[in-house]
Amino acid sequence: MVDEWDERAFEDEFPTFDDDARQHAATPQQLQQQTIGCPYCGEPIDILLDTSEPNQEYIEDCSVCCRPITMVTHDDGMGGAEVAVYTSDDVF
Ligand SMILES: [Zn+2]
């Protein structure tokens, strides 16, 4: 009797990260200023939300502690945008 080795193929599949480096030429009307609190240092930071695209996710470095804040924006149903902030540890 021969033992058969069931060799599992470990596929090195990494998710491809779309390099979203497109320049956004947003008109001033579509930019909504909002103040968020940095999830790392707690300092208030003014950001500009591009409300022409209500659901986005991007990373912006904190202007105080320079750590990368993940911002997730949602349509708030009132023509504006709502933003949630996460540390890089919260993102999966
Ligand atoms: Zn900070």
PDB file of the backbone (N, CA, C, O) and the ligand in Angstrom, with CONECT records:
HET     ZN  A 101       1
ATOM      1  N   MET A   1       0.852  -1.200   0.000  1.00  0.00           N
ATOM      2  CA  MET A   1       0.000   0.000   0.000  1.00  0.00           C
ATOM      3  C   MET A   1       0.884   1.243   0.000  1.00  0.00           C
ATOM      4  O   MET A   1       1.805   1.380   0.804  1.00  0.00           O
ATOM      5  N   VAL A   2       0.583   2.106  -0.890  1.00  0.00           N
ATOM      6  CA  VAL A   2       1.400   3.313  -1.047  1.00  0.00           C
ATOM      7  C   VAL A   2       0.643   4.519  -0.528  1.00  0.00           C
ATOM      8  O   VAL A   2      -0.492   4.800  -0.913  1.00  0.00           O
ATOM      9  N   ASP A   3       1.297   5.186   0.325  1.00  0.00           N
ATOM     10  CA  ASP A   3       0.695   6.434   0.807  1.00  0.00           C
ATOM     11  C   ASP A   3       0.800   7.511  -0.258  1.00  0.00           C
ATOM     12  O   ASP A   3       1.876   7.811  -0.777  1.00  0.00           O
ATOM     13  N   GLU A   4      -0.321   8.063  -0.554  1.00  0.00           N
ATOM     14  CA  GLU A   4      -0.282   9.137  -1.556  1.00  0.00           C
ATOM     15  C   GLU A   4      -0.258  10.472  -0.856  1.00  0.00           C
ATOM     16  O   GLU A   4      -1.092  10.785  -0.007  1.00  0.00           O
ATOM     17  N   TRP A   5       0.701  11.217  -1.236  1.00  0.00           N
ATOM     18  CA  TRP A   5       0.803  12.551  -0.662  1.00  0.00           C
ATOM     19  C   TRP A   5      -0.136  13.479  -1.402  1.00  0.00           C
ATOM     20  O   TRP A   5      -0.048  13.703  -2.609  1.00  0.00           O
ATOM     21  N   ASP A   6      -1.025  13.992  -0.608  1.00  0.00           N
ATOM     22  CA  ASP A   6      -1.957  14.932  -1.221  1.00  0.00           C
ATOM     23  C   ASP A   6      -1.347  16.319  -1.139  1.00  0.00           C
ATOM     24  O   ASP A   6      -1.469  17.040  -0.149  1.00  0.00           O
ATOM     25  N   GLU A   7      -0.718  16.632  -2.180  1.00  0.00           N
ATOM     26  CA  GLU A   7      -0.044  17.939  -2.166  1.00  0.00           C
ATOM     27  C   GLU A   7      -1.015  19.033  -2.544  1.00  0.00           C
ATOM     28  O   GLU A   7      -1.552  19.097  -3.649  1.00  0.00           O
ATOM     29  N   ARG A   8      -1.201  19.864  -1.590  1.00  0.00           N
ATOM     30  CA  ARG A   8      -2.102  20.981  -1.875  1.00  0.00           C
ATOM     31  C   ARG A   8      -1.332  22.103  -2.532  1.00  0.00           C
ATOM     32  O   ARG A   8      -0.243  22.490  -2.107  1.00  0.00           O
ATOM     33  N   ALA A   9      -1.915  22.586  -3.538  1.00  0.00           N
ATOM     34  CA  ALA A   9      -1.274  23.708  -4.232  1.00  0.00           C
ATOM     35  C   ALA A   9      -1.614  24.990  -3.490  1.00  0.00           C
ATOM     36  O   ALA A   9      -2.761  25.437  -3.448  1.00  0.00           O
ATOM     37  N   PHE A  10      -0.602  25.542  -2.928  1.00  0.00           N
ATOM     38  CA  PHE A  10      -0.808  26.826  -2.274  1.00  0.00           C
ATOM     39  C   PHE A  10      -0.672  27.930  -3.304  1.00  0.00           C
ATOM     40  O   PHE A  10       0.409  28.240  -3.805  1.00  0.00           O
ATOM     41  N   GLU A  11      -1.785  28.484  -3.580  1.00  0.00           N
ATOM     42  CA  GLU A  11      -1.738  29.523  -4.599  1.00  0.00           C
ATOM     43  C   GLU A  11      -1.395  30.853  -3.958  1.00  0.00           C
ATOM     44  O   GLU A  11      -2.033  31.303  -3.005  1.00  0.00           O
ATOM     45  N   ASP A  12      -0.414  31.434  -4.489  1.00  0.00           N
ATOM     46  CA  ASP A  12      -0.009  32.757  -4.014  1.00  0.00           C
ATOM     47  C   ASP A  12      -0.889  33.812  -4.659  1.00  0.00           C
ATOM     48  O   ASP A  12      -0.522  34.487  -5.620  1.00  0.00           O
ATOM     49  N   GLU A  13      -2.041  33.910  -4.086  1.00  0.00           N
ATOM     50  CA  GLU A  13      -2.934  34.891  -4.691  1.00  0.00           C
ATOM     51  C   GLU A  13      -3.047  36.085  -3.784  1.00  0.00           C
ATOM     52  O   GLU A  13      -3.602  36.018  -2.687  1.00  0.00           O
ATOM     53  N   PHE A  14      -2.526  37.138  -4.253  1.00  0.00           N
ATOM     54  CA  PHE A  14      -2.649  38.385  -3.510  1.00  0.00           C
ATOM     55  C   PHE A  14      -3.709  39.246  -4.176  1.00  0.00           C
ATOM     56  O   PHE A  14      -3.797  39.307  -5.403  1.00  0.00           O
ATOM     57  N   PRO A  15      -4.494  39.894  -3.375  1.00  0.00           N
ATOM     58  CA  PRO A  15      -5.456  40.808  -3.992  1.00  0.00           C
ATOM     59  C   PRO A  15      -4.738  41.941  -4.705  1.00  0.00           C
ATOM     60  O   PRO A  15      -3.778  42.518  -4.194  1.00  0.00           O
ATOM     61  N   THR A  16      -5.205  42.227  -5.838  1.00  0.00           N
ATOM     62  CA  THR A  16      -4.561  43.318  -6.576  1.00  0.00           C
ATOM     63  C   THR A  16      -5.114  44.638  -6.090  1.00  0.00           C
ATOM     64  O   THR A  16      -6.322  44.875  -6.079  1.00  0.00           O
ATOM     65  N   PHE A  17      -4.215  45.462  -5.699  1.00  0.00           N
ATOM     66  CA  PHE A  17      -4.622  46.781  -5.218  1.00  0.00           C
ATOM     67  C   PHE A  17      -4.653  47.752  -6.388  1.00  0.00           C
ATOM     68  O   PHE A  17      -3.652  48.025  -7.049  1.00  0.00           O
ATOM     69  N   ASP A  18      -5.808  48.233  -6.594  1.00  0.00           N
ATOM     70  CA  ASP A  18      -5.924  49.222  -7.664  1.00  0.00           C
ATOM     71  C   ASP A  18      -5.267  50.513  -7.227  1.00  0.00           C
ATOM     72  O   ASP A  18      -5.643  51.121  -6.226  1.00  0.00           O
ATOM     73  N   ASP A  19      -4.315  50.898  -7.972  1.00  0.00           N
ATOM     74  CA  ASP A  19      -3.636  52.139  -7.655  1.00  0.00           C
ATOM     75  C   ASP A  19      -4.505  53.293  -8.131  1.00  0.00           C
ATOM     76  O   ASP A  19      -4.483  53.699  -9.293  1.00  0.00           O
ATOM     77  N   ASP A  20      -5.254  53.789  -7.192  1.00  0.00           N
ATOM     78  CA  ASP A  20      -6.224  54.816  -7.567  1.00  0.00           C
ATOM     79  C   ASP A  20      -5.575  56.186  -7.478  1.00  0.00           C
ATOM     80  O   ASP A  20      -5.902  56.997  -6.611  1.00  0.00           O
ATOM     81  N   ALA A  21      -4.677  56.414  -8.366  1.00  0.00           N
ATOM     82  CA  ALA A  21      -3.919  57.663  -8.322  1.00  0.00           C
ATOM     83  C   ALA A  21      -4.458  58.672  -9.320  1.00  0.00           C
ATOM     84  O   ALA A  21      -3.771  59.611  -9.724  1.00  0.00           O
ATOM     85  N   ARG A  22      -5.682  58.454  -9.697  1.00  0.00           N
ATOM     86  CA  ARG A  22      -6.252  59.389 -10.667  1.00  0.00           C
ATOM     87  C   ARG A  22      -6.402  60.773 -10.043  1.00  0.00           C
ATOM     88  O   ARG A  22      -6.736  60.908  -8.866  1.00  0.00           O
ATOM     89  N   GLN A  23      -6.159  61.754 -10.821  1.00  0.00           N
ATOM     90  CA  GLN A  23      -6.350  63.113 -10.348  1.00  0.00           C
ATOM     91  C   GLN A  23      -7.836  63.450 -10.439  1.00  0.00           C
ATOM     92  O   GLN A  23      -8.466  63.335 -11.490  1.00  0.00           O
ATOM     93  N   HIS A  24      -8.353  63.862  -9.317  1.00  0.00           N
ATOM     94  CA  HIS A  24      -9.767  64.206  -9.303  1.00  0.00           C
ATOM     95  C   HIS A  24      -9.933  65.698  -9.487  1.00  0.00           C
ATOM     96  O   HIS A  24      -9.511  66.498  -8.651  1.00  0.00           O
ATOM     97  N   ALA A  25     -10.534  66.045 -10.557  1.00  0.00           N
ATOM     98  CA  ALA A  25     -10.781  67.463 -10.792  1.00  0.00           C
ATOM     99  C   ALA A  25     -12.190  67.788 -10.322  1.00  0.00           C
ATOM    100  O   ALA A  25     -13.120  67.893 -11.122  1.00  0.00           O
ATOM    101  N   ALA A  26     -12.328  67.941  -9.043  1.00  0.00           N
ATOM    102  CA  ALA A  26     -13.640  68.206  -8.481  1.00  0.00           C
ATOM    103  C   ALA A  26     -13.915  69.706  -8.468  1.00  0.00           C
ATOM    104  O   ALA A  26     -13.032  70.516  -8.188  1.00  0.00           O
ATOM    105  N   THR A  27     -15.118  70.040  -8.768  1.00  0.00           N
ATOM    106  CA  THR A  27     -15.503  71.443  -8.699  1.00  0.00           C
ATOM    107  C   THR A  27     -15.704  71.821  -7.236  1.00  0.00           C
ATOM    108  O   THR A  27     -16.019  70.960  -6.414  1.00  0.00           O
ATOM    109  N   PRO A  28     -15.530  73.080  -6.905  1.00  0.00           N
ATOM    110  CA  PRO A  28     -15.625  73.473  -5.490  1.00  0.00           C
ATOM    111  C   PRO A  28     -16.974  73.156  -4.853  1.00  0.00           C
ATOM    112  O   PRO A  28     -17.051  72.920  -3.647  1.00  0.00           O
ATOM    113  N   GLN A  29     -18.039  73.148  -5.658  1.00  0.00           N
ATOM    114  CA  GLN A  29     -19.363  72.872  -5.087  1.00  0.00           C
ATOM    115  C   GLN A  29     -19.472  71.454  -4.565  1.00  0.00           C
ATOM    116  O   GLN A  29     -20.289  71.165  -3.691  1.00  0.00           O
ATOM    117  N   GLN A  30     -18.649  70.574  -5.100  1.00  0.00           N
ATOM    118  CA  GLN A  30     -18.753  69.175  -4.694  1.00  0.00           C
ATOM    119  C   GLN A  30     -17.862  68.864  -3.502  1.00  0.00           C
ATOM    120  O   GLN A  30     -17.815  67.733  -3.018  1.00  0.00           O
ATOM    121  N   LEU A  31     -17.167  69.874  -3.045  1.00  0.00           N
ATOM    122  CA  LEU A  31     -16.303  69.634  -1.903  1.00  0.00           C
ATOM    123  C   LEU A  31     -16.978  70.142  -0.641  1.00  0.00           C
ATOM    124  O   LEU A  31     -17.446  71.278  -0.570  1.00  0.00           O
ATOM    125  N   GLN A  32     -17.011  69.275   0.337  1.00  0.00           N
ATOM    126  CA  GLN A  32     -17.670  69.618   1.585  1.00  0.00           C
ATOM    127  C   GLN A  32     -16.622  69.514   2.679  1.00  0.00           C
ATOM    128  O   GLN A  32     -15.987  68.477   2.870  1.00  0.00           O
ATOM    129  N   GLN A  33     -16.465  70.604   3.380  1.00  0.00           N
ATOM    130  CA  GLN A  33     -15.455  70.572   4.433  1.00  0.00           C
ATOM    131  C   GLN A  33     -16.032  69.918   5.675  1.00  0.00           C
ATOM    132  O   GLN A  33     -17.165  70.184   6.077  1.00  0.00           O
ATOM    133  N   GLN A  34     -15.234  69.068   6.261  1.00  0.00           N
ATOM    134  CA  GLN A  34     -15.677  68.405   7.474  1.00  0.00           C
ATOM    135  C   GLN A  34     -14.519  68.287   8.437  1.00  0.00           C
ATOM    136  O   GLN A  34     -13.360  68.228   8.028  1.00  0.00           O
ATOM    137  N   THR A  35     -14.831  68.255   9.695  1.00  0.00           N
ATOM    138  CA  THR A  35     -13.791  68.079  10.695  1.00  0.00           C
ATOM    139  C   THR A  35     -13.933  66.699  11.302  1.00  0.00           C
ATOM    140  O   THR A  35     -15.000  66.321  11.784  1.00  0.00           O
ATOM    141  N   ILE A  36     -12.869  65.971  11.272  1.00  0.00           N
ATOM    142  CA  ILE A  36     -12.887  64.638  11.865  1.00  0.00           C
ATOM    143  C   ILE A  36     -11.858  64.608  12.986  1.00  0.00           C
ATOM    144  O   ILE A  36     -10.974  65.461  13.061  1.00  0.00           O
ATOM    145  N   GLY A  37     -11.986  63.628  13.840  1.00  0.00           N
ATOM    146  CA  GLY A  37     -10.993  63.454  14.888  1.00  0.00           C
ATOM    147  C   GLY A  37     -10.042  62.339  14.490  1.00  0.00           C
ATOM    148  O   GLY A  37     -10.467  61.255  14.091  1.00  0.00           O
ATOM    149  N   CYS A  38      -8.771  62.613  14.601  1.00  0.00           N
ATOM    150  CA  CYS A  38      -7.791  61.590  14.256  1.00  0.00           C
ATOM    151  C   CYS A  38      -7.953  60.389  15.187  1.00  0.00           C
ATOM    152  O   CYS A  38      -7.964  60.558  16.406  1.00  0.00           O
ATOM    153  N   PRO A  39      -8.078  59.180  14.634  1.00  0.00           N
ATOM    154  CA  PRO A  39      -8.241  58.001  15.502  1.00  0.00           C
ATOM    155  C   PRO A  39      -6.977  57.639  16.271  1.00  0.00           C
ATOM    156  O   PRO A  39      -7.021  56.807  17.178  1.00  0.00           O
ATOM    157  N   TYR A  40      -5.869  58.247  15.924  1.00  0.00           N
ATOM    158  CA  TYR A  40      -4.617  57.955  16.627  1.00  0.00           C
ATOM    159  C   TYR A  40      -4.380  58.967  17.743  1.00  0.00           C
ATOM    160  O   TYR A  40      -4.212  58.602  18.907  1.00  0.00           O
ATOM    161  N   CYS A  41      -4.371  60.242  17.366  1.00  0.00           N
ATOM    162  CA  CYS A  41      -3.978  61.252  18.344  1.00  0.00           C
ATOM    163  C   CYS A  41      -5.163  62.090  18.822  1.00  0.00           C
ATOM    164  O   CYS A  41      -5.035  62.864  19.771  1.00  0.00           O
ATOM    165  N   GLY A  42      -6.312  61.938  18.168  1.00  0.00           N
ATOM    166  CA  GLY A  42      -7.497  62.627  18.627  1.00  0.00           C
ATOM    167  C   GLY A  42      -7.602  64.086  18.220  1.00  0.00           C
ATOM    168  O   GLY A  42      -8.567  64.764  18.572  1.00  0.00           O
ATOM    169  N   GLU A  43      -6.627  64.566  17.490  1.00  0.00           N
ATOM    170  CA  GLU A  43      -6.670  65.965  17.085  1.00  0.00           C
ATOM    171  C   GLU A  43      -7.708  66.167  15.980  1.00  0.00           C
ATOM    172  O   GLU A  43      -7.849  65.326  15.093  1.00  0.00           O
ATOM    173  N   PRO A  44      -8.428  67.278  16.040  1.00  0.00           N
ATOM    174  CA  PRO A  44      -9.377  67.552  14.956  1.00  0.00           C
ATOM    175  C   PRO A  44      -8.640  67.932  13.674  1.00  0.00           C
ATOM    176  O   PRO A  44      -7.692  68.717  13.694  1.00  0.00           O
ATOM    177  N   ILE A  45      -9.084  67.372  12.582  1.00  0.00           N
ATOM    178  CA  ILE A  45      -8.457  67.633  11.294  1.00  0.00           C
ATOM    179  C   ILE A  45      -9.540  68.050  10.311  1.00  0.00           C
ATOM    180  O   ILE A  45     -10.586  67.408  10.217  1.00  0.00           O
ATOM    181  N   ASP A  46      -9.291  69.106   9.594  1.00  0.00           N
ATOM    182  CA  ASP A  46     -10.218  69.528   8.547  1.00  0.00           C
ATOM    183  C   ASP A  46      -9.905  68.772   7.271  1.00  0.00           C
ATOM    184  O   ASP A  46      -8.763  68.728   6.814  1.00  0.00           O
ATOM    185  N   ILE A  47     -10.928  68.188   6.716  1.00  0.00           N
ATOM    186  CA  ILE A  47     -10.743  67.502   5.443  1.00  0.00           C
ATOM    187  C   ILE A  47     -11.777  68.009   4.456  1.00  0.00           C
ATOM    188  O   ILE A  47     -12.794  68.587   4.838  1.00  0.00           O
ATOM    189  N   LEU A  48     -11.504  67.785   3.198  1.00  0.00           N
ATOM    190  CA  LEU A  48     -12.464  68.141   2.158  1.00  0.00           C
ATOM    191  C   LEU A  48     -12.999  66.854   1.546  1.00  0.00           C
ATOM    192  O   LEU A  48     -12.246  66.029   1.029  1.00  0.00           O
ATOM    193  N   LEU A  49     -14.310  66.704   1.617  1.00  0.00           N
ATOM    194  CA  LEU A  49     -14.934  65.513   1.040  1.00  0.00           C
ATOM    195  C   LEU A  49     -15.440  65.838  -0.350  1.00  0.00           C
ATOM    196  O   LEU A  49     -16.057  66.876  -0.589  1.00  0.00           O
ATOM    197  N   ASP A  50     -15.166  64.941  -1.239  1.00  0.00           N
ATOM    198  CA  ASP A  50     -15.705  65.063  -2.589  1.00  0.00           C
ATOM    199  C   ASP A  50     -17.065  64.369  -2.606  1.00  0.00           C
ATOM    200  O   ASP A  50     -17.149  63.147  -2.723  1.00  0.00           O
ATOM    201  N   THR A  51     -18.123  65.162  -2.487  1.00  0.00           N
ATOM    202  CA  THR A  51     -19.458  64.576  -2.370  1.00  0.00           C
ATOM    203  C   THR A  51     -20.013  64.111  -3.713  1.00  0.00           C
ATOM    204  O   THR A  51     -21.106  63.547  -3.766  1.00  0.00           O
ATOM    205  N   SER A  52     -19.280  64.338  -4.788  1.00  0.00           N
ATOM    206  CA  SER A  52     -19.751  63.808  -6.071  1.00  0.00           C
ATOM    207  C   SER A  52     -19.623  62.297  -6.109  1.00  0.00           C
ATOM    208  O   SER A  52     -20.265  61.624  -6.916  1.00  0.00           O
ATOM    209  N   GLU A  53     -18.785  61.775  -5.227  1.00  0.00           N
ATOM    210  CA  GLU A  53     -18.657  60.323  -5.107  1.00  0.00           C
ATOM    211  C   GLU A  53     -18.875  59.985  -3.645  1.00  0.00           C
ATOM    212  O   GLU A  53     -17.923  59.974  -2.864  1.00  0.00           O
ATOM    213  N   PRO A  54     -20.113  59.710  -3.263  1.00  0.00           N
ATOM    214  CA  PRO A  54     -20.433  59.596  -1.836  1.00  0.00           C
ATOM    215  C   PRO A  54     -19.804  58.403  -1.140  1.00  0.00           C
ATOM    216  O   PRO A  54     -19.507  58.474   0.053  1.00  0.00           O
ATOM    217  N   ASN A  55     -19.599  57.333  -1.843  1.00  0.00           N
ATOM    218  CA  ASN A  55     -19.065  56.145  -1.177  1.00  0.00           C
ATOM    219  C   ASN A  55     -17.637  55.877  -1.630  1.00  0.00           C
ATOM    220  O   ASN A  55     -17.395  55.297  -2.688  1.00  0.00           O
ATOM    221  N   GLN A  56     -16.725  56.307  -0.818  1.00  0.00           N
ATOM    222  CA  GLN A  56     -15.339  56.075  -1.165  1.00  0.00           C
ATOM    223  C   GLN A  56     -14.563  55.697   0.078  1.00  0.00           C
ATOM    224  O   GLN A  56     -15.014  55.863   1.211  1.00  0.00           O
ATOM    225  N   GLU A  57     -13.400  55.191  -0.181  1.00  0.00           N
ATOM    226  CA  GLU A  57     -12.495  54.830   0.899  1.00  0.00           C
ATOM    227  C   GLU A  57     -11.107  55.276   0.484  1.00  0.00           C
ATOM    228  O   GLU A  57     -10.635  54.939  -0.601  1.00  0.00           O
ATOM    229  N   TYR A  58     -10.467  56.021   1.336  1.00  0.00           N
ATOM    230  CA  TYR A  58      -9.123  56.445   0.992  1.00  0.00           C
ATOM    231  C   TYR A  58      -8.341  56.688   2.267  1.00  0.00           C
ATOM    232  O   TYR A  58      -8.885  56.699   3.371  1.00  0.00           O
ATOM    233  N   ILE A  59      -7.090  56.876   2.083  1.00  0.00           N
ATOM    234  CA  ILE A  59      -6.192  57.049   3.223  1.00  0.00           C
ATOM    235  C   ILE A  59      -5.565  58.428   3.154  1.00  0.00           C
ATOM    236  O   ILE A  59      -5.056  58.860   2.120  1.00  0.00           O
ATOM    237  N   GLU A  60      -5.621  59.095   4.280  1.00  0.00           N
ATOM    238  CA  GLU A  60      -5.025  60.416   4.346  1.00  0.00           C
ATOM    239  C   GLU A  60      -4.167  60.464   5.606  1.00  0.00           C
ATOM    240  O   GLU A  60      -4.577  60.012   6.675  1.00  0.00           O
ATOM    241  N   ASP A  61      -2.992  61.011   5.458  1.00  0.00           N
ATOM    242  CA  ASP A  61      -2.116  61.097   6.616  1.00  0.00           C
ATOM    243  C   ASP A  61      -2.586  62.212   7.539  1.00  0.00           C
ATOM    244  O   ASP A  61      -2.947  63.298   7.086  1.00  0.00           O
ATOM    245  N   CYS A  62      -2.579  61.935   8.819  1.00  0.00           N
ATOM    246  CA  CYS A  62      -2.939  62.952   9.799  1.00  0.00           C
ATOM    247  C   CYS A  62      -1.941  64.094   9.725  1.00  0.00           C
ATOM    248  O   CYS A  62      -0.732  63.872   9.668  1.00  0.00           O
ATOM    249  N   SER A  63      -2.450  65.306   9.727  1.00  0.00           N
ATOM    250  CA  SER A  63      -1.548  66.456   9.625  1.00  0.00           C
ATOM    251  C   SER A  63      -0.833  66.726  10.938  1.00  0.00           C
ATOM    252  O   SER A  63       0.111  67.515  10.984  1.00  0.00           O
ATOM    253  N   VAL A  64      -1.281  66.072  12.008  1.00  0.00           N
ATOM    254  CA  VAL A  64      -0.654  66.282  13.307  1.00  0.00           C
ATOM    255  C   VAL A  64       0.355  65.176  13.622  1.00  0.00           C
ATOM    256  O   VAL A  64       1.514  65.451  13.931  1.00  0.00           O
ATOM    257  N   CYS A  65      -0.104  63.913  13.540  1.00  0.00           N
ATOM    258  CA  CYS A  65       0.795  62.823  13.916  1.00  0.00           C
ATOM    259  C   CYS A  65       1.309  62.045  12.711  1.00  0.00           C
ATOM    260  O   CYS A  65       2.109  61.121  12.862  1.00  0.00           O
ATOM    261  N   CYS A  66       0.855  62.413  11.518  1.00  0.00           N
ATOM    262  CA  CYS A  66       1.370  61.853  10.260  1.00  0.00           C
ATOM    263  C   CYS A  66       1.067  60.375  10.080  1.00  0.00           C
ATOM    264  O   CYS A  66       1.679  59.719   9.236  1.00  0.00           O
ATOM    265  N   ARG A  67       0.135  59.841  10.857  1.00  0.00           N
ATOM    266  CA  ARG A  67      -0.183  58.433  10.655  1.00  0.00           C
ATOM    267  C   ARG A  67      -1.334  58.297   9.659  1.00  0.00           C
ATOM    268  O   ARG A  67      -2.159  59.201   9.530  1.00  0.00           O
ATOM    269  N   PRO A  68      -1.384  57.187   8.970  1.00  0.00           N
ATOM    270  CA  PRO A  68      -2.385  57.044   7.902  1.00  0.00           C
ATOM    271  C   PRO A  68      -3.777  56.753   8.445  1.00  0.00           C
ATOM    272  O   PRO A  68      -4.000  55.734   9.100  1.00  0.00           O
ATOM    273  N   ILE A  69      -4.691  57.640   8.173  1.00  0.00           N
ATOM    274  CA  ILE A  69      -6.074  57.480   8.604  1.00  0.00           C
ATOM    275  C   ILE A  69      -6.885  56.954   7.419  1.00  0.00           C
ATOM    276  O   ILE A  69      -6.865  57.534   6.333  1.00  0.00           O
ATOM    277  N   THR A  70      -7.590  55.860   7.642  1.00  0.00           N
ATOM    278  CA  THR A  70      -8.474  55.349   6.600  1.00  0.00           C
ATOM    279  C   THR A  70      -9.822  56.030   6.745  1.00  0.00           C
ATOM    280  O   THR A  70     -10.466  55.939   7.790  1.00  0.00           O
ATOM    281  N   MET A  71     -10.240  56.703   5.706  1.00  0.00           N
ATOM    282  CA  MET A  71     -11.515  57.405   5.723  1.00  0.00           C
ATOM    283  C   MET A  71     -12.493  56.671   4.818  1.00  0.00           C
ATOM    284  O   MET A  71     -12.190  56.350   3.669  1.00  0.00           O
ATOM    285  N   VAL A  72     -13.671  56.416   5.368  1.00  0.00           N
ATOM    286  CA  VAL A  72     -14.719  55.782   4.579  1.00  0.00           C
ATOM    287  C   VAL A  72     -15.899  56.732   4.572  1.00  0.00           C
ATOM    288  O   VAL A  72     -16.423  57.091   5.627  1.00  0.00           O
ATOM    289  N   THR A  73     -16.311  57.135   3.394  1.00  0.00           N
ATOM    290  CA  THR A  73     -17.403  58.094   3.313  1.00  0.00           C
ATOM    291  C   THR A  73     -18.661  57.413   2.787  1.00  0.00           C
ATOM    292  O   THR A  73     -18.609  56.497   1.966  1.00  0.00           O
ATOM    293  N   HIS A  74     -19.782  57.893   3.287  1.00  0.00           N
ATOM    294  CA  HIS A  74     -21.073  57.367   2.863  1.00  0.00           C
ATOM    295  C   HIS A  74     -21.988  58.548   2.561  1.00  0.00           C
ATOM    296  O   HIS A  74     -21.855  59.639   3.116  1.00  0.00           O
ATOM    297  N   ASP A  75     -22.891  58.287   1.684  1.00  0.00           N
ATOM    298  CA  ASP A  75     -23.942  59.236   1.399  1.00  0.00           C
ATOM    299  C   ASP A  75     -24.813  59.376   2.648  1.00  0.00           C
ATOM    300  O   ASP A  75     -25.277  58.372   3.190  1.00  0.00           O
ATOM    301  N   ASP A  76     -25.037  60.585   3.102  1.00  0.00           N
ATOM    302  CA  ASP A  76     -25.858  60.728   4.308  1.00  0.00           C
ATOM    303  C   ASP A  76     -27.336  60.916   3.977  1.00  0.00           C
ATOM    304  O   ASP A  76     -28.148  61.152   4.873  1.00  0.00           O
ATOM    305  N   GLY A  77     -27.681  60.815   2.724  1.00  0.00           N
ATOM    306  CA  GLY A  77     -29.075  60.912   2.324  1.00  0.00           C
ATOM    307  C   GLY A  77     -29.602  62.327   2.252  1.00  0.00           C
ATOM    308  O   GLY A  77     -30.767  62.546   1.921  1.00  0.00           O
ATOM    309  N   MET A  78     -28.750  63.288   2.559  1.00  0.00           N
ATOM    310  CA  MET A  78     -29.185  64.685   2.536  1.00  0.00           C
ATOM    311  C   MET A  78     -28.318  65.512   1.598  1.00  0.00           C
ATOM    312  O   MET A  78     -28.178  66.726   1.752  1.00  0.00           O
ATOM    313  N   GLY A  79     -27.755  64.836   0.644  1.00  0.00           N
ATOM    314  CA  GLY A  79     -26.935  65.538  -0.329  1.00  0.00           C
ATOM    315  C   GLY A  79     -25.514  65.757   0.130  1.00  0.00           C
ATOM    316  O   GLY A  79     -24.707  66.363  -0.575  1.00  0.00           O
ATOM    317  N   GLY A  80     -25.216  65.270   1.294  1.00  0.00           N
ATOM    318  CA  GLY A  80     -23.862  65.420   1.798  1.00  0.00           C
ATOM    319  C   GLY A  80     -23.214  64.074   1.995  1.00  0.00           C
ATOM    320  O   GLY A  80     -23.704  63.048   1.524  1.00  0.00           O
ATOM    321  N   ALA A  81     -22.131  64.098   2.682  1.00  0.00           N
ATOM    322  CA  ALA A  81     -21.420  62.853   2.922  1.00  0.00           C
ATOM    323  C   ALA A  81     -21.065  62.751   4.389  1.00  0.00           C
ATOM    324  O   ALA A  81     -20.816  63.745   5.072  1.00  0.00           O
ATOM    325  N   GLU A  82     -21.050  61.535   4.837  1.00  0.00           N
ATOM    326  CA  GLU A  82     -20.707  61.221   6.203  1.00  0.00           C
ATOM    327  C   GLU A  82     -19.367  60.515   6.154  1.00  0.00           C
ATOM    328  O   GLU A  82     -19.117  59.728   5.242  1.00  0.00           O
ATOM    329  N   VAL A  83     -18.525  60.777   7.094  1.00  0.00           N
ATOM    330  CA  VAL A  83     -17.220  60.132   7.039  1.00  0.00           C
ATOM    331  C   VAL A  83     -16.953  59.378   8.334  1.00  0.00           C
ATOM    332  O   VAL A  83     -17.219  59.874   9.429  1.00  0.00           O
ATOM    333  N   ALA A  84     -16.432  58.191   8.186  1.00  0.00           N
ATOM    334  CA  ALA A  84     -15.992  57.394   9.326  1.00  0.00           C
ATOM    335  C   ALA A  84     -14.492  57.213   9.207  1.00  0.00           C
ATOM    336  O   ALA A  84     -13.963  57.029   8.112  1.00  0.00           O
ATOM    337  N   VAL A  85     -13.813  57.267  10.340  1.00  0.00           N
ATOM    338  CA  VAL A  85     -12.355  57.149  10.308  1.00  0.00           C
ATOM    339  C   VAL A  85     -11.917  55.897  11.039  1.00  0.00           C
ATOM    340  O   VAL A  85     -12.499  55.501  12.048  1.00  0.00           O
ATOM    341  N   TYR A  86     -10.886  55.293  10.506  1.00  0.00           N
ATOM    342  CA  TYR A  86     -10.346  54.078  11.100  1.00  0.00           C
ATOM    343  C   TYR A  86      -8.830  54.165  11.137  1.00  0.00           C
ATOM    344  O   TYR A  86      -8.214  54.858  10.327  1.00  0.00           O
ATOM    345  N   THR A  87      -8.249  53.466  12.069  1.00  0.00           N
ATOM    346  CA  THR A  87      -6.805  53.301  12.031  1.00  0.00           C
ATOM    347  C   THR A  87      -6.504  52.168  11.067  1.00  0.00           C
ATOM    348  O   THR A  87      -7.400  51.428  10.662  1.00  0.00           O
ATOM    349  N   SER A  88      -5.254  52.043  10.710  1.00  0.00           N
ATOM    350  CA  SER A  88      -4.900  50.970   9.770  1.00  0.00           C
ATOM    351  C   SER A  88      -5.085  49.606  10.420  1.00  0.00           C
ATOM    352  O   SER A  88      -5.159  48.599   9.716  1.00  0.00           O
ATOM    353  N   ASP A  89      -5.161  49.547  11.741  1.00  0.00           N
ATOM    354  CA  ASP A  89      -5.387  48.270  12.423  1.00  0.00           C
ATOM    355  C   ASP A  89      -6.831  47.789  12.282  1.00  0.00           C
ATOM    356  O   ASP A  89      -7.124  46.597  12.375  1.00  0.00           O
ATOM    357  N   ASP A  90      -7.730  48.765  12.051  1.00  0.00           N
ATOM    358  CA  ASP A  90      -9.133  48.402  11.936  1.00  0.00           C
ATOM    359  C   ASP A  90      -9.473  47.842  10.565  1.00  0.00           C
ATOM    360  O   ASP A  90     -10.539  47.253  10.383  1.00  0.00           O
ATOM    361  N   VAL A  91      -8.601  48.016   9.623  1.00  0.00           N
ATOM    362  CA  VAL A  91      -8.920  47.658   8.239  1.00  0.00           C
ATOM    363  C   VAL A  91      -8.497  46.224   7.984  1.00  0.00           C
ATOM    364  O   VAL A  91      -7.417  45.787   8.382  1.00  0.00           O
ATOM    365  N   PHE A  92      -9.365  45.521   7.319  1.00  0.00           N
ATOM    366  CA  PHE A  92      -9.017  44.148   6.978  1.00  0.00           C
ATOM    367  C   PHE A  92      -9.339  43.875   5.527  1.00  0.00           C
ATOM    368  O   PHE A  92      -9.117  42.764   5.043  1.00  0.00           O
TER     369      PHE A  92
HETATM  370 ZN    ZN A 101      -3.182  62.210  14.332  1.00  0.00          ZN2+
END
